[in-house]
Amino acid sequence: MTDRIFGDIPGHPPGSIFADRAELHETGVHRPLQAGISGSATEGADSIVLSGGYEDDEDHGDLIIYTGSGGRDQQTGTQTHDQPFAGRNRALAFSCMNGLPVRVIRGSTHDFVHSPPYGYSYDGLYLVEKYWHEPGRSGFRVWRFRLVEIPSISNRQREEPGAVSEEQGAYNVPAGRHREQTTARIVRNTLLAVSLKRLYKYSCQMCSVRLECPAGPYAEAAHIRPLGSPHYGPDVIGNMICLCPNHHVLFDNGAISVEKNLSLIGATGDLWVHRKHGIGREFLRYHREHYLTDP
């Protein structure tokens, strides 16, 4: 992979204002000087810019229906042919499949209420929830991406004078710090999961199935000992396994588990473990003890 950064850029938190595309490029918030999507088909998209270039864009603040790239006349900017499912459009689809966060930047030429009065504003991290294609206003096919703001305290709400702020939790963490911690966990967890799936080339550790989709291969990273209350499993590679969707559901619901010698319980075969994947045997034991109906 390149040095592409998924998540906030240090020193440039949500709400930061940039004079122009050159400043966005220099800071790393959005690298391309012209393209609205930063990314590659094999790595995913790390940022997008809303600048009014596509007539089909919709901006509802915490929900964006974003139009993919391509199909426009370079001189007039009008849509003249179908958008391809390639390049940067596939990059956003890859981010959707793998849950990668995307930085959203709005330009002053983006004619929506959330746009800055001048320059460009970095408005936080979003997840690509869905993607599809349909005829645009021009009648040509465009790719559409539904982006939702990562659950956090809204940046826009915090900046609006007189807005009602969210109550602080039991730990009395300041609002901004709460967002940083929540976002950091989401980004870290996502990148760990992607690195695990890359290690196994997106093949299931139980059945070796590799699902091929138009945007690339698909697999899921399953936590062996679940995160959060009441299990408090750690967010580490040793507490994850790479599974196909079927075996992920079976594993999470106690239909399948893994014995000490890595043989499968409830299915034939063994759990395939890469030599660079140090699975914590204590997590496998926890799963057997807490999820098997007849341990």
Order of alpha helices (4+ residues) and beta strands (2+ residues): beta-alpha-beta-beta-beta-beta-alpha-beta-beta-beta-alpha-alpha-beta-beta-beta-beta-alpha-beta-beta-alpha
